[in-house]
Amino acid sequence: MKNNAIYPGTFDPITFGHIDVIKKALKIVDTVVIAISDGDTKN
C-alpha cells in the first residue's frame, strides 16, 4: 500500500519554504498531492 499526503494551500506566491516542505514530504511518503486554492476566502 502506498503512503500519500495532501498539501493544500494558495501558494501565492510559492516560496522556497513550500518547496522544502514538498521535498521533505517526498522522503517519507510515495505521493504528494498539491491542492491549490484560489484564496478568495483567505483572510
MOPAC internal coordinates of N, CA, C and O (Angstrom, degrees):
PM7 1SCF
backbone

  N    0.0000 0     0.00 0     0.00 0    0    0    0
  C    1.4502 1     0.00 0     0.00 0    1    0    0
  C    1.5346 1   108.69 1     0.00 0    2    1    0
  O    1.2310 1   121.09 1   -45.07 1    3    2    1
  N    1.3193 1   115.53 1   134.93 1    3    2    1
  C    1.4596 1   120.50 1   179.95 1    5    3    2
  C    1.5234 1   110.63 1   -83.97 1    6    5    3
  O    1.2310 1   121.46 1   -32.49 1    7    6    5
  N    1.3200 1   114.80 1   147.51 1    7    6    5
  C    1.4648 1   121.24 1   173.30 1    9    7    6
  C    1.5159 1   107.91 1   -95.30 1   10    9    7
  O    1.2310 1   120.75 1   -48.70 1   11   10    9
  N    1.3302 1   116.17 1   131.30 1   11   10    9
  C    1.4522 1   121.79 1  -178.69 1   13   11   10
  C    1.5176 1   110.00 1  -124.05 1   14   13   11
  O    1.2310 1   121.17 1   -25.09 1   15   14   13
  N    1.3263 1   115.37 1   154.91 1   15   14   13
  C    1.4600 1   121.52 1   175.58 1   17   15   14
  C    1.5182 1   108.46 1  -136.45 1   18   17   15
  O    1.2310 1   121.23 1   -29.18 1   19   18   17
  N    1.3276 1   115.26 1   150.82 1   19   18   17
  C    1.4663 1   121.62 1   174.54 1   21   19   18
  C    1.5233 1   107.20 1  -117.73 1   22   21   19
  O    1.2310 1   120.66 1   -50.22 1   23   22   21
  N    1.3206 1   116.34 1   129.78 1   23   22   21
  C    1.4640 1   122.17 1   179.50 1   25   23   22
  C    1.5316 1   107.67 1  -118.75 1   26   25   23
  O    1.2310 1   120.19 1   -86.43 1   27   26   25
  N    1.3451 1   117.23 1    93.57 1   27   26   25
  C    1.4596 1   120.05 1  -178.86 1   29   27   26
  C    1.5275 1   112.00 1   -86.54 1   30   29   27
  O    1.2310 1   120.66 1   -28.83 1   31   30   29
  N    1.3200 1   116.35 1   151.17 1   31   30   29
  C    1.4573 1   120.30 1   175.67 1   33   31   30
  C    1.5124 1   111.35 1   171.25 1   34   33   31
  O    1.2310 1   121.53 1    -5.81 1   35   34   33
  N    1.3362 1   114.68 1   174.19 1   35   34   33
  C    1.4636 1   119.68 1   175.88 1   37   35   34
  C    1.5270 1   110.75 1   -91.16 1   38   37   35
  O    1.2310 1   120.56 1   150.62 1   39   38   37
  N    1.3265 1   116.54 1   -29.38 1   39   38   37
  C    1.4628 1   122.44 1   177.85 1   41   39   38
  C    1.5317 1   111.11 1    50.36 1   42   41   39
  O    1.2310 1   121.60 1  -134.06 1   43   42   41
  N    1.3196 1   114.54 1    45.94 1   43   42   41
  C    1.4652 1   121.02 1  -175.14 1   45   43   42
  C    1.5217 1   110.04 1  -124.30 1   46   45   43
  O    1.2310 1   120.51 1   -90.03 1   47   46   45
  N    1.3065 1   116.64 1    89.97 1   47   46   45
  C    1.4618 1   129.23 1     2.98 1   49   47   46
  C    1.5210 1   110.53 1   -90.22 1   50   49   47
  O    1.2310 1   120.93 1   -18.68 1   51   50   49
  N    1.3158 1   115.82 1   161.32 1   51   50   49
  C    1.4632 1   119.21 1   173.90 1   53   51   50
  C    1.5293 1   107.73 1   -69.75 1   54   53   51
  O    1.2310 1   120.85 1   -39.17 1   55   54   53
  N    1.3180 1   115.99 1   140.83 1   55   54   53
  C    1.4632 1   120.54 1  -177.19 1   57   55   54
  C    1.5245 1   110.18 1  -122.11 1   58   57   55
  O    1.2310 1   121.31 1   -10.54 1   59   58   57
  N    1.3250 1   115.10 1   169.46 1   59   58   57
  C    1.4613 1   119.37 1   175.23 1   61   59   58
  C    1.5215 1   110.43 1   -62.80 1   62   61   59
  O    1.2310 1   120.06 1   151.55 1   63   62   61
  N    1.3341 1   117.49 1   -28.45 1   63   62   61
  C    1.4607 1   121.19 1   176.25 1   65   63   62
  C    1.5173 1   111.86 1   -63.92 1   66   65   63
  O    1.2310 1   120.23 1   137.45 1   67   66   65
  N    1.3316 1   117.17 1   -42.55 1   67   66   65
  C    1.4663 1   121.12 1   176.70 1   69   67   66
  C    1.5306 1   110.03 1   -60.50 1   70   69   67
  O    1.2310 1   120.97 1   133.21 1   71   70   69
  N    1.3156 1   115.74 1   -46.79 1   71   70   69
  C    1.4645 1   120.60 1  -178.89 1   73   71   70
  C    1.5241 1   110.64 1   -62.76 1   74   73   71
  O    1.2310 1   120.53 1   140.63 1   75   74   73
  N    1.3286 1   116.59 1   -39.37 1   75   74   73
  C    1.4602 1   120.82 1   178.93 1   77   75   74
  C    1.5268 1   111.17 1   -62.60 1   78   77   75
  O    1.2310 1   120.31 1   137.54 1   79   78   77
  N    1.3352 1   117.02 1   -42.46 1   79   78   77
  C    1.4685 1   120.77 1   177.97 1   81   79   78
  C    1.5253 1   110.36 1   -60.50 1   82   81   79
  O    1.2310 1   120.41 1   136.34 1   83   82   81
  N    1.3234 1   116.82 1   -43.66 1   83   82   81
  C    1.4673 1   121.05 1  -179.89 1   85   83   82
  C    1.5281 1   110.58 1   -63.19 1   86   85   83
  O    1.2310 1   120.36 1   134.13 1   87   86   85
  N    1.3360 1   116.92 1   -45.87 1   87   86   85
  C    1.4680 1   120.33 1   179.95 1   89   87   86
  C    1.5225 1   111.46 1   -61.81 1   90   89   87
  O    1.2310 1   120.41 1   137.17 1   91   90   89
  N    1.3296 1   116.83 1   -42.83 1   91   90   89
  C    1.4675 1   120.20 1   179.89 1   93   91   90
  C    1.5233 1   111.10 1   -66.99 1   94   93   91
  O    1.2310 1   120.67 1   141.28 1   95   94   93
  N    1.3389 1   116.33 1   -38.72 1   95   94   93
  C    1.4691 1   119.66 1   178.55 1   97   95   94
  C    1.5245 1   110.76 1   -63.19 1   98   97   95
  O    1.2310 1   120.24 1   141.39 1   99   98   97
  N    1.3326 1   117.15 1   -38.61 1   99   98   97
  C    1.4651 1   120.80 1  -178.96 1  101   99   98
  C    1.5294 1   112.88 1   -67.03 1  102  101   99
  O    1.2310 1   120.38 1   164.20 1  103  102  101
  N    1.3264 1   116.87 1   -15.80 1  103  102  101
  C    1.4668 1   120.29 1   176.17 1  105  103  102
  C    1.5230 1   111.73 1   -79.17 1  106  105  103
  O    1.2310 1   120.60 1   161.68 1  107  106  105
  N    1.3604 1   116.45 1   -18.32 1  107  106  105
  C    1.4679 1   118.93 1  -176.41 1  109  107  106
  C    1.5274 1   113.68 1  -119.14 1  110  109  107
  O    1.2310 1   119.91 1   168.66 1  111  110  109
  N    1.3323 1   117.78 1   -11.34 1  111  110  109
  C    1.4640 1   121.07 1   176.37 1  113  111  110
  C    1.5244 1   108.62 1  -128.95 1  114  113  111
  O    1.2310 1   120.84 1   -15.09 1  115  114  113
  N    1.3241 1   115.99 1   164.91 1  115  114  113
  C    1.4629 1   121.05 1  -179.56 1  117  115  114
  C    1.5247 1   112.81 1   -82.32 1  118  117  115
  O    1.2310 1   120.74 1   143.48 1  119  118  117
  N    1.3300 1   116.19 1   -36.52 1  119  118  117
  C    1.4593 1   121.38 1  -174.98 1  121  119  118
  C    1.5193 1   110.17 1  -137.60 1  122  121  119
  O    1.2310 1   120.84 1   -43.83 1  123  122  121
  N    1.3383 1   116.00 1   136.17 1  123  122  121
  C    1.4636 1   121.31 1   172.27 1  125  123  122
  C    1.5198 1   107.01 1  -118.10 1  126  125  123
  O    1.2310 1   120.86 1   -60.48 1  127  126  125
  N    1.3216 1   115.96 1   119.52 1  127  126  125
  C    1.4574 1   121.73 1   174.74 1  129  127  126
  C    1.5223 1   106.56 1   -93.87 1  130  129  127
  O    1.2310 1   120.60 1   -56.84 1  131  130  129
  N    1.3270 1   116.45 1   123.16 1  131  130  129
  C    1.4594 1   121.24 1  -179.98 1  133  131  130
  C    1.5228 1   107.13 1   -99.47 1  134  133  131
  O    1.2310 1   121.09 1   -68.69 1  135  134  133
  N    1.3425 1   115.52 1   111.31 1  135  134  133
  C    1.4620 1   121.77 1  -177.40 1  137  135  134
  C    1.5267 1   108.22 1   -99.00 1  138  137  135
  O    1.2310 1   120.64 1   -69.79 1  139  138  137
  N    1.3237 1   116.38 1   110.21 1  139  138  137
  C    1.4622 1   121.67 1  -175.65 1  141  139  138
  C    1.5211 1   109.75 1   -99.65 1  142  141  139
  O    1.2310 1   121.30 1   -50.87 1  143  142  141
  N    1.3378 1   115.12 1   129.13 1  143  142  141
  C    1.4613 1   122.06 1   178.61 1  145  143  142
  C    1.5219 1   108.51 1  -106.90 1  146  145  143
  O    1.2310 1   120.96 1   -22.66 1  147  146  145
  N    1.3325 1   115.77 1   157.34 1  147  146  145
  C    1.4616 1   119.31 1   178.60 1  149  147  146
  C    1.5227 1   112.41 1   -79.73 1  150  149  147
  O    1.2310 1   119.41 1   165.33 1  151  150  149
  N    1.3225 1   118.73 1   -14.67 1  151  150  149
  C    1.4534 1   121.74 1   174.34 1  153  151  150
  C    1.5132 1   115.67 1    77.90 1  154  153  151
  O    1.2310 1   119.43 1  -165.97 1  155  154  153
  N    1.3313 1   118.70 1    14.03 1  155  154  153
  C    1.4643 1   120.51 1  -179.81 1  157  155  154
  C    1.5214 1   112.92 1   -60.19 1  158  157  155
  O    1.2310 1   120.03 1   149.33 1  159  158  157
  N    1.3266 1   117.54 1   -30.67 1  159  158  157
  C    1.4631 1   120.07 1  -177.98 1  161  159  158
  C    1.5232 1   112.29 1  -100.45 1  162  161  159
  O    1.2310 1   120.24 1  -172.44 1  163  162  161
  N    1.3157 1   117.15 1     7.56 1  163  162  161
  C    1.4637 1   120.90 1  -179.75 1  165  163  162
  C    1.5246 1   109.34 1   -72.25 1  166  165  163
  O    1.2310 1   121.06 1   -46.11 1  167  166  165
  N    1.3245 1   115.57 1   133.89 1  167  166  165
  C    1.4779 1   119.63 1  -179.09 1  169  167  166
  C    1.4982 1   111.63 1   -91.49 1  170  169  167
  O    1.2310 1   120.10 1   180.00 1  171  170  169

